[in-house]
Amino acid sequence: MKARISRWNTLRNQMLVGFLFVMMIILFVVGVVTFDSVSRLLKNNAEKHIQQTAIQANGRLEAVLNQIDSLTTQVATSAYVQQLLLNEKNGKQATFSERQGLLASIRIVQTYADGITSVELYSSEYRRLFPLDGSNLEKKITLNWITKAREGKGRMIWAGIDPKDPNSLLAIRSVSLMDQWFTSGGYLLVRMDRAALKIGESLAGEAGGETMLVVGHNYSLIATNDDRFPVDSIQMLMEAREPIVALGKKKYMLVKQQSEVTGWSFLILTPVSAITDGISVLRTAILVSAGIGTLLFIVLSFLMSTIITRPIFKLIKTMRSARLGGLKPTTQISSTIEINELNHTYNQMVEHMNELIKLVYEKEIIQSRTELKALQAQIHPHFLFNTLEALYWSLQEKQEEELAEFVVAMSDLFRYTITGPNKEEWVTLGDELEHIERYLLIMKMRLGERLTWSISSSPAYASINMPKLLIQPLVENAILHGVEGKIGPGTVAVHVSLAEDAAHLVVTVKDDGKGMNGETLRTIVTALNTGKTPSAKGSGIGIFNVQQRLKLYYGDSGGETPGLSIKSSENEGTAVSLVIPIQTGGMDYV
């Protein structure tokens, strides 16, 4: 009997019984309170929140669109408009005065409907009758929407965002002639300001506000109450089948509803954190249960640690002796099964470790040889250049001269960038600026008309020596954070001038992009001054590397100190100035 009890008297069983007893109490209390509170709070809060938001936002949207539909129906059924389109249908074109008289009928839409920027009337032959210029309907909207309007038999068809004006929405309806068996006699084209469909603020306020979206055809964003919403997530939301979706690090409850008036989809994203907000009762219960469990856990852990630590400390002392010499086995015997097993395992480990130490050196030698073979197997850069050369002549034969020029620029860029074991790390300023010109030409291929640049430098500075690839990171930053972050075309300017002490050159790279706010600028300047590398992407890592290279190559050369200075303002662009000493002749890497 005594031997049977001793068999089960293990640390694992002792700890298991104690922990199970504590956790059963905690889980029972927390489980009952959590199940009841979460079930009621989640259901009531989520239903009330989403229903109120959907009623408010959808009601406003439908009211605006129905008002426009009603007003355009009045225009389409106006006797004057009907007679004018009937005459056009019968081959009698409207006179200037008759077209001018349409103003009284059409003006009613812009007068009584919010956000309507223009209302245009076209004949069945797509000729514009109002306003009075001669523009054609096919130039305003694609034929497939005209066909849908004709098939709609007088129903308002919402095409979505105007491709020629992203701030406007287009709608079209066919005008049916009541005196000719409701055949199509013309078209009404309505242009509406997107701001008129702006969705109001959430009922829950700023703390737990929903994100509401109106999504048109082809996943286009018609309206939203959050201008920062990522547009590239719309397709994922439209195709989602589960009610809970994840955007970034946050989870949302998704509600979708399709409009019968426009065919657009109305989406409501409610943060899960807002749904579970306010459950203070649950939080209090969890805290109380956690406090009781922690207290019991501390007491039990104190008792268990006394039993565990004594034999383990003896084992640790034996293991520490390995620092003074080879690994030695232990002869300690404990009354606990687990500790004895640990001692036995440690002795086996010592035996195996002593055997494996000899194998480590052999593995290191094998690994070194493998790495050497891998380095020898790398593709020689000449293979890349020969491939680009073959591509260039192939494009020349096909008379693709523009692409051939880009291939030549890329080949030269690679030849300049790839530094072999015998290549110099120092180049002339003229060579560096030519490299920048090639780099900008390649970027021009991607950005097109969005990118323009200028490089200005006196020919007298062309022979001045400088480290290779010192200016390119600044130009890359100007394009990545300046031109690409700007709506519309952008400019990158590289200017080389003489410093005030006449012993240094100042290379300034400037863009007219969105610039930086004060906090971001201070973060980058602080990193440059303290020498601490920024950890976040877009926080000046490239600029910091240039600063470090300047210190390695030049150190403190007197006069102007080699280094970087940054000037930036929001929506005005960024200018980074690089100061280098004037040196000519051959230079060695420092």
Protein Blocks (a to p, Z undefined) as FASTA:
>chain_A
ZZmmmmmmcfklmmmmmmmmmmmmmmmmmmmmmmmmmmmmmmmmmmmmmmmmmmmmmmmm
mmmmmmmmmmmmmmmmpmklmmmmmmmmnopacdfklmmmmmmmmmmmmmmpghiabdcd
ddfkopafbdcbfbdfklmpcfklmmmmmmnnopacdebjafklmkbccdddddddfklo
opafbdcdddddfklmpccddfkbjmlpccdddddehhiafbdcbfkbcfklmmmmmmpc
bfbdcehjbccdddddddfklopacdddddfklmmgoilmlmmmmmmmmmmmmmmmmmmm
mmmmmmmmmmmmmmmmmmmmmmmmccdddfbdcfbfklmmmmmmmmmmmmmmmmmmmmmm
mmmmmmmmmmmmmmmmpccfklmmmmmmmmmmmmmmnopaklmmmmmmmmmmmmmmmccf
kbcfbdcfklmmmmmmmmmmmmmmmnmmmbccdddddfklmmpccdehklmmmmmmmmmm
mmmmpgcjddddddddddfkopaccdddddfbebjafklmmmmmmmmmnopacfbghiop
mmmmmmmmmmmmnmpnehjaedddddddehibpcddddddddedjdddZZ
